[in-house]
């Protein structure tokens, strides 16, 4: 940043943006009280009145009907997890599956520690009251019995581990209803290196009557707790990331719904080839039905005596299984990180869960370029430095013209000071005289603006890349910077940036500047140091390297011009 007015512009933009973000934190959606879960331990089927998070059989269309499920009733109680869940471990996931309903009640992401170099892993799904988040699925029927997510399944074993060299592992659960002759085998298939889980209902009808019903898959949670208190809350990047429901359809594309809007803007829509999800900072879970299935997407608030949970559901069209017939209904569940390079291969539009907001048009290609540079360097910090070098190289000629113009303006400072003394407080005549002087010397006083204007969208786009990209989460650089997405712990980078700004001011012509503006400029290094003390270290690294390179470029060009003028004057004197 070499133009004084651009210091002020960037500072105002940054302060304005942070003020808006803080306003969202203070006056945006508030986290409802966490919901406790209670149950009737003896319930084993859907014969009793369904709870609010189960589609009621009377609401489910028959094979010849087209009605859609209604919203759940306002009161609900969920079944408590079984004391002995099924534990499934692959190379990237550790799941706990409750035999009651075949609900996934815990999901640990083995590649993502909660804190760097600590053994505890991120737990995305959980039945803990403060972080309740589960993935449920089941069947409902208007014509007979069906295992919803409260039905008790039989299990073959309690622990599964992906064997060395094996590509996948299957986890079967079985439900039987002797009266109707319906047997349902619920199977989870997990693959090596994948966060996408295939879930299948294999329905076998050994009765004398046709069975008609629907499959549903849903996610249910309380909002993820985010620490917004004090200084830690101000620097916590989770506080600025969207959390809530999101879904996708080929027609309406990516849509999202904050938790505080569930009651005001409920979803109830037929979608073919989409998905539903609940997202949070860095991670999310999504149910992905078959691409050709005509599903009904819906949202609801599920209330009980202790609070509110939020639910998003995909319900399949009705299917009929004839006596002695079989039917398989399948979908996929993604439980994991927002990996931009992989999500689009899982399902169309799934990468849109990485929400860069209004800067998406800049952030997506910037993330792509950073990923390529990271592949070369193996370090995200060096990738950021290479990004600065590429941008400086791309605009080298433009910057060179800018610094030549500023070097000439520096040379004219004595003449500008003389004009100021001549015209005193007559600003109109002073500005007119300066304009004539610049025209005579072929100097463009606004020549320094364009390179900086290019940097501003890159600056904010990189901010969102650092905020949202899980690939950079806890990424180390060198020495004291062991987390590029957290503030510099010793404030070294903000101080270096302030030093670069001070040196830039020394090289930048100040003659003719408004006295108030000149005073403000003296405080800008301090203002930026305080501001950058709370920014992610990766962002401050980008801006500091950019400032140091700009300073070096300006100093070299200034010295070169001054040296050329001295040589010309010496030659003329001879």
C-alpha positions in Angstrom: 0.0 0.0 0.0 1.7 3.1 -1.2 -1.0 5.7 -1.9 -2.0 7.5 1.3 -5.6 7.7 0.5 -5.7 3.9 -0.1 -4.4 3.4 3.5 -7.6 5.2 4.6 -9.8 3.3 2.2 -8.6 -0.1 3.2 -8.8 0.7 6.9 -12.4 1.9 6.5 -13.4 -1.1 4.5 -11.8 -3.5 7.0 -13.2 -1.7 10.0 -16.6 -1.5 8.4 -16.6 -5.2 7.5 -15.5 -6.3 11.0 -18.2 -4.0 12.5 -20.8 -5.7 10.4 -19.5 -9.2 11.4 -19.5 -8.2 15.1 -23.1 -6.8 14.7 -24.1 -10.2 13.3 -22.5 -11.8 16.3 -24.2 -9.5 18.9 -27.6 -9.2 17.3 -27.8 -12.2 14.9 -29.3 -15.6 15.7 -29.0 -16.7 19.3 -28.3 -20.2 20.3 -31.4 -21.9 21.8 -31.1 -24.0 24.9 -29.8 -27.4 24.3 -32.4 -30.1 24.2 -32.4 -33.1 26.6 -33.5 -36.4 25.3 -35.9 -38.7 27.0 -37.6 -41.9 26.0 -39.9 -44.8 26.9 -37.3 -47.5 27.2 -39.8 -50.2 26.3 -40.8 -48.8 22.9 -39.7 -51.1 20.1 -41.9 -50.2 17.1 -44.0 -47.5 15.6 -47.3 -49.0 16.8 -47.5 -46.3 19.4 -48.1 -42.7 18.6 -45.0 -41.5 16.7 -42.8 -38.8 18.2 -42.6 -35.5 16.4 -39.3 -36.4 14.6 -40.9 -39.4 12.9 -43.3 -38.9 9.9 -46.7 -40.2 11.1 -48.0 -43.1 9.0 -51.2 -41.2 8.3 -49.1 -38.5 6.7 -47.2 -40.8 4.4 -48.6 -41.2 0.9 -49.8 -44.6 -0.2 -48.6 -46.1 -3.5 -51.5 -44.3 -5.3 -51.4 -41.0 -3.4 -49.2 -37.9 -3.9 -49.6 -36.1 -0.6 -46.5 -35.0 1.3 -45.7 -35.5 5.0 -46.9 -32.8 7.3 -44.7 -30.9 9.7 -44.1 -32.7 13.0 -46.1 -31.8 16.0 -44.6 -29.3 18.4 -43.8 -31.7 21.2 -41.4 -34.6 21.0 -39.3 -37.0 23.0 -36.4 -38.9 21.4 -35.3 -42.4 22.3 -32.2 -42.6 24.5 -29.1 -44.2 23.0 -28.6 -47.9 23.8 -26.0 -48.5 26.5 -23.9 -50.7 24.1 -23.7 -49.1 20.6 -22.1 -50.7 17.6 -18.6 -49.2 17.1 -17.3 -49.0 13.5 -13.7 -47.8 12.7 -12.2 -47.1 9.3 -9.1 -45.2 8.4 -10.9 -41.8 8.5 -14.0 -42.4 10.7 -15.0 -43.8 14.0 -18.8 -44.2 14.2 -21.2 -45.3 17.0 -24.5 -46.8 15.7 -27.4 -47.2 18.1 -29.2 -50.5 17.6 -32.4 -48.6 18.4 -33.2 -47.2 15.1 -29.8 -47.7 13.5 -29.1 -44.1 14.3 -25.5 -42.8 14.0 -25.1 -41.2 17.4 -21.4 -40.4 17.3 -18.9 -39.7 14.5 -15.2 -38.9 15.2 -13.1 -37.5 12.3 -9.8 -39.3 12.9 -7.7 -36.9 10.7 -8.8 -33.8 12.5 -7.6 -33.1 16.1 -9.6 -30.7 18.2 -6.3 -28.9 19.0 -3.0 -29.3 17.2 -0.9 -32.2 18.4 -3.6 -33.4 20.8 -5.1 -36.9 20.8 -8.8 -35.8 21.0 -10.5 -35.8 17.6 -13.3 -33.7 16.3 -16.7 -35.3 17.1 -19.2 -34.1 14.6 -22.2 -36.3 15.6 -22.9 -36.6 19.3 -25.7 -37.2 21.8 -24.2 -34.9 24.3 -26.9 -32.4 25.3 -24.9 -29.3 24.4 -23.8 -30.6 21.0 -26.7 -33.0 20.1 -26.4 -33.9 16.4 -27.5 -37.3 15.0 -28.1 -38.9 11.6 -31.4 -40.8 11.6 -33.1 -43.0 9.0 -36.1 -45.3 8.9 -39.2 -46.6 7.2 -42.8 -45.6 7.8 -45.9 -47.3 6.5 -49.6 -46.4 6.3 -50.5 -50.1 5.7 -48.6 -52.0 8.3 -45.6 -52.1 10.6 -42.2 -50.5 9.7 -39.0 -49.8 11.5 -38.5 -46.1 12.0 -35.5 -44.7 13.9 -37.0 -45.7 17.2 -37.4 -49.4 16.3 -35.0 -51.9 18.0 -32.8 -53.8 15.6 -30.9 -57.1 16.1 -27.2 -56.9 15.6 -24.6 -59.5 14.6 -21.7 -58.0 16.5 -20.8 -54.9 18.4 -17.5 -53.9 16.8 -16.3 -53.6 13.2 -12.9 -52.5 12.0 -11.8 -52.0 8.4 -9.1 -54.6 7.9 -5.7 -53.8 6.4 -6.0 -54.0 2.6 -9.8 -54.2 2.6 -11.6 -51.6 0.4 -14.9 -51.5 2.5 -16.8 -52.9 5.4 -20.5 -53.7 5.9 -22.5 -53.3 9.1 -25.8 -55.1 9.0 -28.8 -54.6 11.4 -32.0 -56.6 11.2 -35.6 -55.9 12.2 -38.5 -58.4 12.0 -42.2 -58.2 12.5 -43.6 -61.7 12.9 -47.3 -60.6 12.5 -46.9 -59.0 9.1 -44.0 -61.1 7.9 -41.9 -58.0 7.1 -38.1 -58.3 7.5 -35.9 -55.2 7.1 -32.1 -55.5 6.9 -30.5 -52.1 7.4 -26.9 -52.0 6.1 -24.2 -49.4 6.3 -21.3 -49.6 3.9 -18.1 -47.7 4.7 -15.2 -47.4 2.2 -11.5 -46.8 2.8 -10.6 -43.1 2.7 -14.2 -42.0 2.3 -16.5 -39.9 4.5 -19.5 -41.0 2.3 -21.4 -43.9 3.9 -23.9 -45.9 1.8 -27.0 -46.8 3.8 -29.5 -49.4 2.4 -32.8 -50.8 3.6 -33.4 -54.3 2.2 -37.1 -55.0 2.6 -38.4 -58.6 2.4 -42.1 -59.3 2.5 -42.9 -62.9 3.6 -46.5 -62.0 4.5 -49.7 -62.4 2.6 -50.4 -58.7 2.0 -48.5 -56.1 0.0 -46.5 -53.7 2.1 -46.4 -50.0 1.2 -44.2 -47.4 2.8 -41.6 -44.7 2.6 -38.0 -44.4 3.5 -36.9 -41.2 5.2 -33.5 -39.8 6.2 -33.0 -36.9 8.5 -30.5 -34.9 10.4 -31.3 -33.5 13.8 -29.3 -31.2 16.1 -29.1 -28.3 18.4 -26.9 -25.4 17.1 -23.2 -26.0 17.5 -21.9 -24.1 20.6 -19.5 -21.3 19.7 -17.6 -19.4 22.3 -18.4 -15.7 21.6 -17.2 -14.3 24.9 -14.5 -11.7 25.3 -11.4 -11.5 23.2 -11.4 -15.2 22.5 -14.9 -14.8 21.0 -13.8 -11.9 18.9 -11.0 -13.9 17.3 -12.9 -17.2 17.1 -13.4 -17.7 13.3 -16.4 -20.0 14.1 -18.4 -17.0 15.1 -18.3 -15.6 11.6 -19.1 -18.9 9.7 -22.7 -19.9 8.7 -24.3 -22.7 10.7 -27.7 -24.1 9.9 -29.6 -26.1 7.3 -28.5 -26.2 3.6 -29.9 -28.1 0.7 -29.5 -28.3 -3.1 -31.7 -29.0 -6.0 -30.8 -28.8 -9.8 -33.6 -26.2 -10.2 -33.1 -23.9 -7.2 -29.4 -24.6 -6.7 -27.8 -24.1 -3.2 -30.1 -22.8 -0.5 -29.6 -22.3 3.2 -31.7 -21.6 6.3 -30.4 -20.3 9.6 -31.8 -21.9 12.8 -33.7 -18.8 13.8 -35.7 -18.9 10.5 -36.9 -22.5 10.8 -40.3 -21.5 12.1 -40.7 -18.5 9.7 -39.5 -20.2 6.5 -40.1 -23.9 6.7 -39.0 -26.0 3.8 -41.4 -28.4 2.1 -40.5 -29.1 -1.5 -40.2 -32.0 -4.0 -36.7 -32.4 -5.3 -35.1 -34.8 -7.8 -31.3 -35.1 -7.7 -30.5 -33.0 -4.6 -29.4 -33.4 -1.0 -30.1 -32.0 2.5 -27.5 -31.1 5.2 -26.8 -29.4 8.4 -23.5 -27.4 8.3 -21.2 -25.8 10.7 -17.7 -24.3 10.5 -15.3 -26.6 8.6 -17.6 -29.7 8.9 -21.1 -30.9 7.9 -23.4 -33.9 7.5 -25.6 -34.5 4.5 -28.1 -37.1 3.3 -27.7 -37.7 -0.5 -30.6 -39.6 -2.0 -30.4 -41.4 -5.3 -30.1 -38.9 -8.2 -33.3 -40.1 -9.9 -35.4 -40.2 -6.7 -38.3 -37.8 -6.4 -37.8 -36.9 -2.7 -39.7 -34.5 -0.4 -37.4 -32.1 1.5 -38.7 -30.6 4.7 -37.5 -28.8 7.8 -39.0 -28.6 11.3 -38.4 -27.5 14.8 -38.7 -30.4 17.3 -39.6 -29.2 20.8 -39.6 -30.9 24.2 -39.7 -29.7 27.8 -36.0 -28.7 27.7 -35.6 -26.9 24.5 -35.6 -27.1 20.7 -33.8 -29.2 18.1 -33.7 -28.5 14.4 -34.4 -31.1 11.8 -34.0 -31.4 8.0 -35.5 -34.5 6.2 -35.6 -36.2 2.9 -38.6 -38.6 2.4 -38.7 -41.0 -0.5 -41.7 -41.6 -2.7 -43.9 -44.5 -1.6 -42.9 -48.0 -2.7 -44.9 -51.3 -2.6 -43.4 -54.7 -1.9 -45.6 -57.6 -3.0 -45.9 -60.9 -0.9 -42.7 -62.9 -1.3 -41.2 -59.8 -2.9 -38.1 -57.8 -2.1 -37.1 -54.1 -2.4 -33.9 -52.2 -1.7 -33.9 -48.5 -0.9 -30.6 -46.8 -0.6 -29.0 -43.4 -0.1 -25.6 -42.0 1.1 -24.7 -40.1 4.2 -21.7 -37.7 4.2 -20.2 -37.0 7.6 -16.9 -35.1 7.4 -14.9 -32.0 6.4 -15.7 -29.5 3.7 -13.0 -30.6 1.3 -13.4 -28.5 -1.8 -11.4 -30.8 -4.0 -13.5 -33.9 -3.2 -17.1 -32.8 -2.5 -18.2 -32.3 -6.1 -17.2 -35.9 -6.8 -19.5 -37.0 -4.0 -22.6 -35.2 -5.3 -23.4 -32.2 -7.6 -23.4 -28.9 -5.7 -22.0 -30.4 -2.4 -18.9 -28.2 -2.6 -21.2 -25.2 -2.1 -21.4 -26.0 1.6 -18.0 -24.2 1.6 -19.7 -20.8 1.9 -17.5 -17.9 0.9 -20.4 -15.5 0.9 -20.3 -12.5 -1.5 -16.6 -13.2 -2.2 -17.2 -16.7 -3.7 -16.3 -15.5 -7.2 -12.8 -14.6 -6.0 -12.3 -17.1 -3.2 -12.9 -20.3 -5.2 -10.2 -19.6 -7.8 -8.0 -18.3 -5.0 -8.4 -21.5 -3.1 -7.6 -23.5 -6.3 -4.4 -21.5 -6.9 -3.3 -21.8 -3.3 -3.9 -25.6 -3.4 -1.7 -25.8 -6.5 1.0 -23.8 -4.8 0.7 -25.9 -1.7 1.3 -29.0 -3.8 4.6 -27.5 -4.9 5.8 -26.3 -1.5 4.1 -28.6 1.0 3.4 -25.6 3.3 0.4 -23.3 3.2 2.5 -20.3 4.5 4.9 -20.6 1.6 2.0 -21.0 -0.8 0.6 -17.7 0.5 4.0 -16.1 -0.1 4.2 -17.5 -3.7 0.7 -16.1 -4.2 1.9 -12.6 -3.4 4.8 -13.1 -5.8 2.5 -14.1 -8.6 0.2 -11.2 -8.0 3.2 -8.8 -7.9 4.6 -10.3 -11.1 1.2 -10.0 -12.9 1.0 -6.3 -12.1 4.7 -5.5 -12.2 4.4 -3.0 -15.2 1.5 -1.3 -13.6 3.2 -1.0 -10.3 6.4 0.2 -11.9 4.6 3.0 -13.6 2.9 3.9 -10.3 6.3 4.1 -8.4 7.9 6.1 -11.2 5.0 8.6 -10.9 5.4 8.7 -7.1 9.2 9.2 -7.4 8.6 12.2 -9.6 6.0 13.5 -7.1 8.7 13.2 -4.4 11.1 15.2 -6.5 8.4 17.9 -6.8 7.8 18.3 -3.1 9.8 21.5 -2.7 7.8 23.1 -5.6 4.5 21.9 -4.1 5.6 23.3 -0.7 6.3 26.7 -2.5 2.8 26.6 -4.0 1.2 25.9 -0.7 3.1 28.9 0.9 2.1 31.1 -2.0 -1.6 30.4 -2.0 -2.0 29.8 1.8 -5.5 28.7 2.7 -7.0 29.2 -0.8 -7.4 25.5 -1.5 -9.1 26.0 -4.8 -6.2 27.9 -6.3 -3.8 25.5 -4.6 -5.4 22.5 -6.2 -5.6 24.2 -9.6 -1.9 25.1 -9.4 -0.9 21.5 -8.4 -3.0 20.1 -11.2 -1.2 22.3 -13.7 2.1 21.3 -12.3 1.3 17.6 -12.5 0.1 18.0 -16.1 3.3 19.8 -17.0 5.5 17.1 -15.5 3.2 14.3 -16.9 2.4 12.9 -13.5 -0.8 11.0 -12.7 -1.5 11.6 -8.9 -4.1 8.7 -9.0 -1.7 6.3 -10.6 -1.2 4.4 -7.3 -4.9 3.5 -6.9 -5.4 0.7 -9.4 -2.8 -1.8 -8.1 -4.3 -1.3 -4.6 -7.9 -1.7 -5.8 -6.8 -5.1 -7.2 -5.5 -6.1 -3.8 -8.7 -5.3 -1.9 -10.9 -8.1 -3.3 -7.9 -10.5 -3.0 -7.5 -9.5 0.6 -11.1 -10.2 1.6 -11.3 -13.3 -0.6 -8.2 -14.7 1.2 -9.8 -13.9 4.5 -12.8 -16.1 3.6 -10.5 -18.8 2.3 -8.7 -18.9 5.6 -12.0 -18.7 7.5 -13.8 -21.5 5.6 -11.2 -23.9 4.1 -10.7 -26.9 6.3 -7.5 -27.7 4.3 -5.9 -24.7 6.1 -7.3 -25.5 9.5 -4.5 -25.5 12.0 -2.0 -25.4 9.2 1.5 -24.6 10.5 4.0 -22.2 8.8 7.4 -22.0 10.4 9.0 -21.0 13.7 6.4 -19.4 16.1 3.5 -19.5 13.6 2.0 -23.0 14.0 -1.6 -22.1 13.0 -2.2 -19.9 10.0 -5.9 -19.6 10.7 -5.3 -18.2 14.2 -3.9 -14.8 15.2 -0.1 -14.4 15.4 0.5 -15.4 19.1 3.4 -13.0 19.5 2.2 -10.2 17.2 5.4 -10.3 15.1 3.7 -10.1 11.7 1.5 -7.1 12.7 4.6 -5.3 13.9 6.5 -6.1 10.7 3.6 -4.8 8.7 3.6 -1.6 10.7 7.3 -1.1 10.1 6.7 -1.6 6.3 3.9 1.0 6.4 6.1 3.5 8.2 8.9 3.0 5.7 6.4 3.4 2.9 5.1 6.6 4.3 8.6 7.9 4.4 9.0 7.2 0.7 5.5 8.5 -0.2 5.2 12.2 -1.1 3.1 14.0 1.5 3.3 17.6 0.3 0.0 19.2 -0.4 -1.9 16.6 1.8 -4.6 17.9 4.0 -3.2 18.5 7.5 -6.0 16.3 9.1 -5.3 13.5 6.6 -1.6 13.8 7.3 -2.2 13.3 11.1 -4.4 10.3 10.4 -1.7 8.8 8.2 0.7 8.9 11.1 -1.6 6.8 13.2 -2.4 4.3 10.5 0.5 1.9 11.3 -0.7 1.7 14.9 -4.3 1.2 13.7 -3.4 -1.6 11.3 -1.2 -3.3 13.9 -4.1 -3.5 16.4 -6.5 -4.6 13.6 -4.2 -7.3 12.3 -3.5 -8.5 15.8 -6.9 -10.2 15.6 -6.7 -11.4 12.0 -5.6 -14.9 11.0 -1.9 -15.1 10.8 -2.1 -16.3 7.1 -3.9 -13.1 6.1 -1.4 -10.9 7.9 1.4 -12.9 6.3 -0.1 -12.1 2.9 -0.4 -8.4 3.6 3.0 -8.1 5.3 4.8 -9.8 2.4 2.9 -7.7 -0.1 3.9 -4.5 1.8 7.6 -5.5 2.1 7.8 -6.3 -1.6 6.0 -3.1 -2.5 8.4 -1.1 -0.3 11.4 -2.8 -1.9 10.1 -2.2 -5.4 9.3 1.4 -4.6 12.7 2.0 -3.0 14.7 0.5 -6.0 12.7 2.5 -8.5 13.1 5.7 -6.5 16.8 5.3 -6.2 17.1 4.4 -9.9 15.3 7.5 -10.9 17.3 9.7 -8.6 20.5 8.2 -9.7 19.6 8.7 -13.4 18.8 12.4 -12.7 22.1 12.9 -10.9 24.0 11.3 -13.8 22.2 13.5 -16.3 22.9 16.6 -14.3 26.6 15.7 -14.0 26.8 15.1 -17.8 25.1 18.4 -18.5 27.5 20.2 -16.2 30.5 18.9 -18.2 
